[in-house]
Amino acid sequence: MPPKIPWNLLRLTLFTKKDCSLCQTAGLNAAGWRLVETQNQAQYKSIDIFEPGNGKWHDAYVFDVPVLHIENEKEPSKILKLMHRFTQDEIDAKVRELGFGYPSPMSIKEAREES
């Protein structure tokens, strides 16, 4: 069974800053999740909020990095976010919340209980 929404429409954007150990861990978690779950089909980029031209992101996230934006390219107005410390499981849950991937076993169990 293919994913509900094609993985290539999934955008992961990690907002970071230089010399940030939390950012390094977040980057490993995001890149690792992308490799395993989407075979690198999802879009991924990292943005250093202190680089020239990123003032908007600096102002928004200067005290919150790392921040991961998770979005469907076809619905750019709906962005889910993870901040600070987050795991691959938390990334997976947010991605599924947007409609990507397969239903989780818990969701299937809950659906059976409701019927």
DSSP file (Angstrom, degrees, kcal/mol; ACC not computed):
  #  RESIDUE AA STRUCTURE BP1 BP2  ACC     N-H-->O    O-->H-N    N-H-->O    O-->H-N    TCO  KAPPA ALPHA  PHI   PSI    X-CA   Y-CA   Z-CA
    1    1 A M              0   0    0      0, 0.0     3,-0.1     0, 0.0   101,-0.0   0.000 360.0 360.0 360.0 123.3    0.0    0.0    0.0
    2    2 A P        -     0   0    0      0, 0.0     0, 0.0     0, 0.0     0, 0.0  -0.308 360.0 -82.5 -73.9 161.7    1.6    3.4   -1.0
    3    3 A P        -     0   0    0      0, 0.0    99,-0.1     0, 0.0    97,-0.1  -0.244  36.8-118.8 -58.9 153.1    1.6    6.4    1.3
    4    4 A K  S    S+     0   0    0     97,-0.9    96,-0.2     1,-0.2    98,-0.1   0.922 104.0  26.2 -58.9 -45.7   -1.6    8.4    1.4
    5    5 A I  S    S-     0   0    0     94,-0.3    96,-0.5    96,-0.1    -1,-0.2  -0.967 103.0-100.0-119.6 135.1    0.3   11.5    0.2
    6    6 A P    >   -     0   0    0      0, 0.0     3,-2.0     0, 0.0     4,-0.2  -0.259  26.4-129.5 -57.5 137.2    3.5   11.1   -1.9
    7    7 A W  G >  S+     0   0    0      1,-0.3     3,-2.1     2,-0.2    36,-0.4   0.792 102.8  70.7 -58.2 -30.2    6.7   11.6    0.2
    8    8 A N  G 3  S+     0   0    0      1,-0.3    -1,-0.3    34,-0.2    35,-0.1   0.635  92.3  59.3 -67.4 -10.2    8.1   14.1   -2.3
    9    9 A L  G <  S+     0   0    0     -3,-2.0    64,-3.5    33,-0.1     2,-0.5   0.503  83.8 100.6 -90.5  -5.9    5.4   16.6   -1.2
   10   10 A L  E <   -A   72   0A   0     -3,-2.1    33,-2.8    -4,-0.2     2,-0.5  -0.688  57.1-163.6 -83.7 127.2    6.7   16.5    2.4
   11   11 A R  E     -Ab  71  43A   0     60,-3.1    60,-2.2    -2,-0.5     2,-0.5  -0.954   8.2-174.5-114.2 125.2    8.9   19.4    3.4
   12   12 A L  E     -Ab  70  44A   0     31,-2.2    33,-2.0    -2,-0.5     2,-0.5  -0.981   5.9-178.4-115.3 120.8   11.1   19.3    6.5
   13   13 A T  E     -Ab  69  45A   0     56,-2.2    56,-3.1    -2,-0.5     2,-0.6  -0.975   9.1-160.6-124.3 119.4   12.9   22.5    7.3
   14   14 A L  E     -Ab  68  46A   0     31,-2.7    33,-3.3    -2,-0.5     2,-0.5  -0.878   4.5-154.6-103.4 122.0   15.2   22.7   10.3
   15   15 A F  E     +Ab  67  47A   0     52,-3.3    52,-1.6    -2,-0.6     2,-0.2  -0.853  31.8 153.5 -97.0 125.2   16.1   26.1   11.7
   16   16 A T  E     - b   0  48A   0     31,-2.9    33,-2.9    -2,-0.5     2,-0.3  -0.710  33.2-138.3-137.2-179.6   19.4   26.0   13.5
   17   17 A K    >   -     0   0    0     31,-0.2     3,-0.7    -2,-0.2     6,-0.1  -0.974  38.8 -85.2-144.9 159.4   22.4   28.1   14.6
   18   18 A K  T 3  S+     0   0    0     -2,-0.3     3,-0.1     1,-0.2     5,-0.0  -0.258 107.8  14.2 -63.0 146.0   26.2   27.4   14.6
   19   19 A D  T 3  S+     0   0    0      1,-0.2     2,-0.6     2,-0.1    -1,-0.2   0.841  86.2 140.4  58.9  39.1   27.7   25.6   17.5
   20   20 A C    <>  -     0   0    0     -3,-0.7     4,-1.9     1,-0.1    -1,-0.2  -0.939  36.8-166.7-115.0 109.3   24.4   24.3   18.9
   21   21 A S  H  > S+     0   0    0     -2,-0.6     4,-2.1     1,-0.2     5,-0.2   0.862  91.0  54.0 -67.4 -34.7   24.5   20.8   20.2
   22   22 A L  H  > S+     0   0    0      1,-0.2     4,-2.6     2,-0.2    -1,-0.2   0.892 107.8  52.0 -62.7 -37.7   20.7   20.5   20.3
   23   23 A C  H  > S+     0   0    0      2,-0.2     4,-2.5     1,-0.2    -2,-0.2   0.888 107.6  51.3 -65.6 -39.5   20.6   21.6   16.6
   24   24 A Q  H  X S+     0   0    0     -4,-1.9     4,-2.1     2,-0.2    -2,-0.2   0.924 112.2  45.9 -63.9 -43.9   23.1   18.9   15.7
   25   25 A T  H  X S+     0   0    0     -4,-2.1     4,-2.5     2,-0.2    -2,-0.2   0.920 112.7  50.5 -64.1 -43.5   21.0   16.2   17.4
   26   26 A A  H  X S+     0   0    0     -4,-2.6     4,-2.8     1,-0.2     5,-0.2   0.901 109.4  51.5 -61.3 -41.0   17.8   17.5   15.8
   27   27 A G  H  X S+     0   0    0     -4,-2.5     4,-2.7     2,-0.2     5,-0.3   0.899 109.9  48.7 -63.2 -41.6   19.5   17.4   12.4
   28   28 A L  H  X S+     0   0    0     -4,-2.1     4,-2.5     2,-0.2     5,-0.2   0.911 112.9  48.2 -64.4 -42.0   20.6   13.8   12.9
   29   29 A N  H  X S+     0   0    0     -4,-2.5     4,-2.5     2,-0.2    -2,-0.2   0.928 115.0  44.4 -64.4 -44.9   17.1   12.8   14.0
   30   30 A A  H  X S+     0   0    0     -4,-2.8     4,-2.4     2,-0.2    -2,-0.2   0.937 117.3  43.8 -66.6 -46.5   15.4   14.6   11.1
   31   31 A A  H  X S+     0   0    0     -4,-2.7     4,-2.2    -5,-0.2    -2,-0.2   0.892 115.0  49.9 -66.5 -39.2   17.8   13.3    8.5
   32   32 A G  H  X S+     0   0    0     -4,-2.5     4,-2.4    -5,-0.3     5,-0.3   0.918 111.5  47.7 -64.8 -44.2   17.8    9.8    9.9
   33   33 A W  H  X>S+     0   0    0     -4,-2.5     4,-3.0    -5,-0.2     5,-0.5   0.935 111.9  51.0 -61.4 -45.7   14.0    9.7   10.0
   34   34 A R  H  X5S+     0   0    0     -4,-2.4     6,-1.7     1,-0.2     4,-1.6   0.896 111.7  47.5 -59.4 -42.7   13.9   11.0    6.4
   35   35 A L  H  X5S+     0   0    0     -4,-2.2     4,-1.0     4,-0.2    -1,-0.2   0.951 119.2  37.7 -64.0 -50.6   16.3    8.3    5.2
   36   36 A V  H  <5S+     0   0    0     -4,-2.4    -2,-0.2     2,-0.2    -3,-0.2   0.935 125.7  34.2 -70.4 -48.3   14.5    5.4    6.9
   37   37 A E  H  <5S+     0   0    0     -4,-3.0    -3,-0.2    -5,-0.3    -2,-0.2   0.846 134.6  20.3 -82.0 -34.7   10.9    6.4    6.4
   38   38 A T  H ><<S-     0   0    0     -4,-1.6     3,-1.5    -5,-0.5    -3,-0.2   0.385  93.4-122.6-117.5   3.6   10.9    8.1    3.0
   39   39 A Q  T 3< S-     0   0    0     -4,-1.0    -4,-0.2    -5,-0.3    -3,-0.1   0.892  77.1 -58.5  51.0  42.0   14.2    6.8    1.5
   40   40 A N  T 3  S+     0   0    0     -6,-1.7    -1,-0.3    -9,-0.1    -5,-0.1   0.674 110.8 122.9  63.1  22.6   15.2   10.4    1.2
   41   41 A Q    <   +     0   0    0     -3,-1.5    -2,-0.1    -7,-0.4    -1,-0.1   0.793  49.8  87.1 -81.1 -28.0   12.2   11.3   -1.0
   42   42 A A  S    S-     0   0    0     -8,-0.3     2,-0.2     1,-0.1   -34,-0.2  -0.394  89.3-108.2 -69.8 149.4   11.0   14.0    1.4
   43   43 A Q  E     -b   11   0A   0    -33,-2.8   -31,-2.2   -36,-0.4     2,-0.4  -0.566  42.7-178.9 -75.9 140.6   12.4   17.5    0.9
   44   44 A Y  E     +b   12   0A   0     -2,-0.2     2,-0.3   -33,-0.2   -31,-0.2  -0.992  10.3 162.0-145.5 134.1   14.8   18.6    3.6
   45   45 A K  E     -b   13   0A   0    -33,-2.0   -31,-2.7    -2,-0.4     2,-0.4  -0.992  24.2-143.1-148.5 154.9   16.8   21.7    4.2
   46   46 A S  E     -b   14   0A   0     -2,-0.3     2,-0.5   -33,-0.2   -31,-0.2  -0.956  13.7-162.7-117.6 134.1   18.6   23.3    7.1
   47   47 A I  E     -b   15   0A   0    -33,-3.3   -31,-2.9    -2,-0.4     2,-0.7  -0.971  12.4-146.2-123.5 120.4   18.6   27.1    7.7
   48   48 A D  E >   -b   16   0A   0     -2,-0.5     3,-1.7   -33,-0.2   -31,-0.2  -0.758  11.5-151.0 -81.5 117.3   21.0   28.8   10.0
   49   49 A I  T 3  S+     0   0    0    -33,-2.9     9,-0.3    -2,-0.7    -1,-0.1   0.631  92.4  57.3 -69.1 -12.1   19.0   31.7   11.4
   50   50 A F  T 3  S+     0   0    0    -34,-0.3    -1,-0.3     7,-0.1     3,-0.1   0.481  82.3 105.5 -95.7  -4.0   22.2   33.8   11.8
   51   51 A E  S X  S-     0   0    0     -3,-1.7     3,-1.8     1,-0.1     7,-0.1  -0.450  87.7 -87.5 -73.0 149.3   23.2   33.7    8.1
   52   52 A P  T 3  S+     0   0    0      0, 0.0    -1,-0.1     0, 0.0    -2,-0.1  -0.271 115.1  27.9 -55.5 139.7   22.6   36.8    6.0
   53   53 A G  T 3  S+     0   0    0     -3,-0.1     3,-0.3    -4,-0.1    -2,-0.1   0.379  96.9  92.8  89.8  -3.9   19.1   37.0    4.6
   54   54 A N    <>  +     0   0    0     -3,-1.8     4,-2.4     1,-0.2     3,-0.4   0.033  41.1 122.0-109.5  26.6   17.5   34.9    7.4
   55   55 A G  H  > S+     0   0    0      1,-0.2     4,-2.8     2,-0.2     5,-0.2   0.846  70.6  58.2 -57.2 -37.4   16.5   37.8    9.6
   56   56 A K  H  > S+     0   0    0     -3,-0.3     4,-1.6     1,-0.2    -1,-0.2   0.923 111.3  41.7 -58.5 -44.5   12.8   36.8    9.6
   57   57 A W  H  > S+     0   0    0     -3,-0.4     4,-2.6     2,-0.2    -2,-0.2   0.848 111.6  55.5 -74.8 -33.9   13.8   33.4   11.0
   58   58 A H  H  X S+     0   0    0     -4,-2.4     4,-1.8    -9,-0.3    -2,-0.2   0.952 109.7  46.7 -59.3 -49.6   16.2   34.9   13.5
   59   59 A D  H  < S+     0   0    0     -4,-2.8    -2,-0.2     1,-0.2    -1,-0.2   0.864 117.0  44.2 -62.1 -36.6   13.5   37.1   14.9
   60   60 A A  H  < S+     0   0    0     -4,-1.6    -1,-0.2    -5,-0.2    -2,-0.2   0.859 129.9  19.0 -76.2 -36.0   11.1   34.2   15.1
   61   61 A Y  H >X S+     0   0    0     -4,-2.6     3,-1.9     1,-0.1     4,-1.3   0.240  76.2 120.8-126.0  14.1   13.3   31.5   16.5
   62   62 A V  T 3< S+     0   0    0     -4,-1.8    -1,-0.1     1,-0.3    -3,-0.1   0.812  92.6  31.9 -55.1 -32.3   16.4   33.1   18.2
   63   63 A F  T 34 S+     0   0    0     -4,-0.2    -1,-0.3    -5,-0.1    -2,-0.1   0.342 119.9  54.1-103.6   6.1   15.5   31.6   21.6
   64   64 A D  T <4 S+     0   0    0     -3,-1.9    20,-0.9    20,-0.0    -2,-0.2   0.500  77.0 165.9-121.2  -5.6   13.9   28.4   20.3
   65   65 A V     <  +     0   0    0     -4,-1.3   -49,-0.1    18,-0.1   -42,-0.1  -0.278  52.1  57.1 -62.8 147.5   16.3   26.6   17.9
   66   66 A P  S    S+     0   0    0      0, 0.0    18,-2.6     0, 0.0     2,-0.4   0.498  71.4 164.8 -78.3 149.0   16.3   24.0   16.9
   67   67 A V  E     -AC  15  83A   0    -52,-1.6   -52,-3.3    16,-0.2     2,-0.6  -1.000  20.9-157.0-129.9 131.7   12.8   24.2   15.3
   68   68 A L  E     -AC  14  82A   0     14,-3.1    14,-1.7    -2,-0.4     2,-0.4  -0.949   3.8-156.4-112.4 119.4   11.6   21.7   12.7
   69   69 A H  E     -AC  13  81A   0    -56,-3.1   -56,-2.2    -2,-0.6     2,-0.5  -0.799   9.2-168.6 -88.8 133.2    8.8   22.8   10.3
   70   70 A I  E     +AC  12  80A   0     10,-2.8    10,-2.7    -2,-0.4     2,-0.3  -0.987  21.0 153.5-124.1 120.5    6.8   19.9    8.9
   71   71 A E  E     -AC  11  79A   0    -60,-2.2   -60,-3.1    -2,-0.5     2,-0.6  -0.985  46.9-118.6-150.0 157.5    4.5   20.7    6.0
   72   72 A N  E >   -A   10   0A   0      6,-0.6     3,-2.2     3,-0.5     6,-0.2  -0.861  27.4-138.5 -92.0 123.5    2.8   19.4    2.9
   73   73 A E  T 3  S+     0   0    0    -64,-3.5    -1,-0.1    -2,-0.6   -63,-0.1   0.805 104.8  54.6 -52.9 -31.3    4.0   21.4   -0.1
   74   74 A K  T 3  S+     0   0    0      1,-0.3    -1,-0.3   -65,-0.2     3,-0.1   0.609 113.8  41.0 -81.2 -12.2    0.4   21.5   -1.4
   75   75 A E    X   +     0   0    0     -3,-2.2     3,-1.9     3,-0.1    -3,-0.5  -0.523  65.6 162.0-131.0  65.6   -0.9   23.0    2.0
   76   76 A P  T 3   +     0   0    0      0, 0.0    -1,-0.1     0, 0.0    -3,-0.1   0.661  69.2  67.3 -65.3 -14.7    1.8   25.6    2.9
   77   77 A S  T 3  S+     0   0    0      1,-0.2     2,-0.8    -3,-0.1    -2,-0.0   0.684  90.7  69.3 -78.2 -15.8   -0.5   27.4    5.3
   78   78 A K    <   +     0   0    0     -3,-1.9    -6,-0.6    -6,-0.2     2,-0.5  -0.861  64.4 167.6-107.5 102.0   -0.6   24.4    7.7
   79   79 A I  E     -C   71   0A   0     -2,-0.8     2,-0.4    -8,-0.1    -8,-0.2  -0.958  19.8-157.7-116.5 125.6    2.8   24.0    9.3
   80   80 A L  E     -C   70   0A   0    -10,-2.7   -10,-2.8    -2,-0.5     2,-0.4  -0.805  17.5-156.0 -97.7 145.9    3.4   21.7   12.2
   81   81 A K  E     -C   69   0A   0     -2,-0.4     2,-0.4   -12,-0.2   -12,-0.2  -0.925  19.2-167.7-128.3 147.4    6.4   22.4   14.4
   82   82 A L  E     -C   68   0A   0    -14,-1.7   -14,-3.1    -2,-0.4     2,-0.3  -0.987  20.6-164.2-124.4 140.3    8.7   20.6   16.8
   83   83 A M  E     -C   67   0A   0     -2,-0.4     2,-0.5   -16,-0.2   -16,-0.2  -0.930  46.0 -18.0-130.4 151.3   11.1   22.6   19.0
   84   84 A H  S    S+     0   0    0    -18,-2.6     2,-0.5   -20,-0.9   -58,-0.1  -0.438 121.4  17.4  66.4-109.7   14.1   22.1   21.1
   85   85 A R  S    S+     0   0    0     -2,-0.5     2,-0.3   -60,-0.0    -2,-0.2  -0.840  75.6 155.1 -98.6 126.4   14.5   18.3   21.9
   86   86 A F        -     0   0    0     -2,-0.5     2,-0.2    -4,-0.1   -57,-0.1  -0.995  27.4-139.9-150.2 152.8   12.5   15.9   19.7
   87   87 A T     >  -     0   0    0     -2,-0.3     4,-1.9     1,-0.1     5,-0.1  -0.494  32.4-105.3-104.9 171.7   12.8   12.3   18.6
   88   88 A Q  H  > S+     0   0    0      1,-0.2     4,-2.7     2,-0.2     5,-0.1   0.850 121.7  57.3 -64.6 -33.9   12.3   10.5   15.4
   89   89 A D  H  > S+     0   0    0      2,-0.2     4,-2.2     1,-0.2    -1,-0.2   0.889 106.1  49.0 -64.0 -38.1    9.0    9.1   16.9
   90   90 A E  H  > S+     0   0    0      2,-0.2     4,-1.9     1,-0.2    -2,-0.2   0.877 110.8  50.2 -69.2 -37.1    7.8   12.7   17.4
   91   91 A I  H  X S+     0   0    0     -4,-1.9     4,-2.5     2,-0.2    -2,-0.2   0.945 110.3  50.9 -61.6 -47.2    8.7   13.6   13.9
   92   92 A D  H  X S+     0   0    0     -4,-2.7     4,-2.4     1,-0.2    -2,-0.2   0.899 108.2  51.6 -58.0 -43.7    6.8   10.5   12.6
   93   93 A A  H  X S+     0   0    0     -4,-2.2     4,-1.7     1,-0.2    -1,-0.2   0.911 111.7  46.2 -62.5 -42.8    3.7   11.4   14.7
   94   94 A K  H  X S+     0   0    0     -4,-1.9     4,-1.1     2,-0.2    -1,-0.2   0.902 111.6  51.5 -67.5 -40.6    3.6   15.0   13.2
   95   95 A V  H ><>S+     0   0    0     -4,-2.5     5,-1.7     1,-0.2     3,-0.6   0.916 110.9  48.0 -62.1 -43.3    4.2   13.7    9.7
   96   96 A R  H ><5S+     0   0    0     -4,-2.4     3,-1.5     1,-0.2    -1,-0.2   0.839 102.9  62.9 -66.5 -32.8    1.3   11.3   10.0
   97   97 A E  H 3<5S+     0   0    0     -4,-1.7    -1,-0.2     1,-0.3    -2,-0.2   0.821 101.2  53.0 -60.6 -30.9   -0.9   14.0   11.5
   98   98 A L  T <<5S-     0   0    0     -4,-1.1    -1,-0.3    -3,-0.6    -2,-0.2   0.547 127.9-100.2 -81.4  -7.6   -0.5   15.8    8.1
   99   99 A G  T < 5S+     0   0    0     -3,-1.5   -94,-0.3     1,-0.3     2,-0.2   0.542  78.1 132.7 102.8   7.9   -1.7   12.6    6.3
  100  100 A F      < +     0   0    0     -5,-1.7    -1,-0.3   -96,-0.2    -2,-0.1  -0.615  56.5   5.2 -88.7 152.0    1.6   11.1    5.1
  101  101 A G  S    S-     0   0    0    -96,-0.5   -97,-0.9    -2,-0.2   -96,-0.1  -0.169  98.6 -42.8  79.1-169.1    2.5    7.5    5.6
  102  102 A Y        -     0   0    0    -99,-0.1    -3,-0.1     1,-0.1    -2,-0.1  -0.596  66.9 -88.7 -96.4 157.5    0.4    4.6    6.9
  103  103 A P        -     0   0    0      0, 0.0    -1,-0.1     0, 0.0    -2,-0.0  -0.390  48.6-113.9 -62.1 143.3   -1.9    4.7   10.0
  104  104 A S     >  -     0   0    0      1,-0.1     4,-1.9   -11,-0.1     3,-0.4  -0.430  23.9-111.0 -74.7 155.3    0.0    3.8   13.1
  105  105 A P  H  > S+     0   0    0      0, 0.0     4,-2.3     0, 0.0     5,-0.2   0.853 119.7  56.1 -54.9 -35.9   -1.0    0.6   14.9
  106  106 A M  H  > S+     0   0    0      1,-0.2     4,-2.7     2,-0.2     5,-0.2   0.907 105.2  51.3 -62.9 -41.6   -2.4    2.7   17.8
  107  107 A S  H  > S+     0   0    0     -3,-0.4     4,-2.3     2,-0.2    -1,-0.2   0.897 109.8  49.7 -62.7 -40.8   -4.7    4.5   15.3
  108  108 A I  H  X S+     0   0    0     -4,-1.9     4,-2.1     2,-0.2    -2,-0.2   0.927 111.7  48.6 -63.3 -45.1   -5.9    1.2   13.9
  109  109 A K  H  X S+     0   0    0     -4,-2.3     4,-2.0     1,-0.2    -2,-0.2   0.918 111.8  48.9 -61.4 -44.7   -6.6   -0.2   17.4
  110  110 A E  H  X S+     0   0    0     -4,-2.7     4,-1.7     1,-0.2    -1,-0.2   0.885 108.8  53.8 -63.1 -38.6   -8.5    3.0   18.3
  111  111 A A  H  X S+     0   0    0     -4,-2.3     4,-1.2     1,-0.2    -1,-0.2   0.893 108.1  49.9 -63.2 -40.2  -10.6    2.8   15.1
  112  112 A R  H  < S+     0   0    0     -4,-2.1     3,-0.3     1,-0.2    -1,-0.2   0.895 109.0  52.0 -65.0 -39.5  -11.6   -0.8   16.0
  113  113 A E  H  < S+     0   0    0     -4,-2.0    -1,-0.2     1,-0.2    -2,-0.2   0.833 108.3  51.9 -66.4 -32.5  -12.7    0.3   19.5
  114  114 A E  H  <        0   0    0     -4,-1.7    -1,-0.2     1,-0.2    -2,-0.2   0.755 360.0 360.0 -76.3 -23.9  -14.8    3.1   18.1
  115  115 A S     <        0   0    0     -4,-1.2    -1,-0.2    -3,-0.3    -2,-0.2   0.478 360.0 360.0 -87.9 360.0  -16.7    0.8   15.7
